[in-house]
């Protein structure tokens, strides 16, 4: 574990202190009789609304019935939430949840005397969400007789802008913190500690937004062979995640001392799958 003497850190970097951004936003927008509404929830909703708007435009352009879009939204919502929740519980905090199985699916914390405290789904893992989306897309395509790669190309655009909003939600929660630094744009997350850190949430949000712009620009062009956007999405998103992890604080104790953290290990299969699909798409293009 990285130990830092805060006073010594400030003394060495006093000339840049005035440039640091002090972040002390409360994660709850409001609390309604014990039911908190968080900024993260707002960002999650905005991610879905942005995705629905983009998909609606795509479905209209390609002459698909709006009922199919409505059903797709349900598939994606369930797949994303279940996958992301299970991913966090299994990969990052299984030591706790194996003793509290009910809390995996219930948005409550079960306290002494079976007292329930509403917590919401505060543990969501992007890699698990990715797997959930893939499985939901597969089931949806089987139900409506659509080509899986065709759908994944369009979902890639949606997921990239969704990732942008989710990382902004992490910023409001003061979670997924970066490593200590003295760069002028460092954030001091005052609800956590007084140490300037890399705003790794913003690094990822910026990357995902750029990836969204690239994919949306390529959509409908001749280069966008079936599977091309999805394969490019896998490579760009998870390679970005892999690299940015070097500027992130370990999220769990078991990650200390590991050469690569859990986020990096889980990103590797997605990157390899994207590269493999890229090769397949290019070969198919050459044959044509």
VENLIN-V713476 format. One line per field, one symbol per residue. phi: phi as a letter, one per 30 degrees, with the letter a starting at -180 (. if undefined). psi: psi as a letter, one per 30 degrees, with the letter a starting at -180 (. if undefined). A space follows every 50 residues. Layout:
BEGIN
phi->???
psi->???
END
This chain:
BEGIN
phi->.dcbddddddddbddcedddcdcbdddcdabchjcdccdedddddddddd dddddddddddcicdddddeddededdddddddddddddddcbdedddcb edddccdbccceiidcbdbicdcbcddddddddddddddddddchcddde ddeddedddddddedddddddddhbhdddeacdecdccdddcaccdbddd ddededdddddeddddddeidddddejdddddeedddddddeddedccde dbddddjddbddeddddeeddddddddedddddddddd
psi->kjkkjeeeeeefgfffeffljjjhkkfkeljjhfjkjleeeeeeeeeeee eeeeeeeeeeegglkfeeeeeeeeeeeeeeeeeeeeeeeeffhfeefffi eefefkhlkjakggkkkkfaifjkkeeeeeeeeeeeeeeeeeeghlkeee eeeefeeeeeeeeeeeeeeeeffhlilllklgkfgkkjjffeagkklkif eeeeeeeeeeeeeeeeefkflffilkfeeeeeeeeeefeeeeefffgkkk fleffkfkekleeeeffeeeeeeeeeeeeeeeeeeee.
END
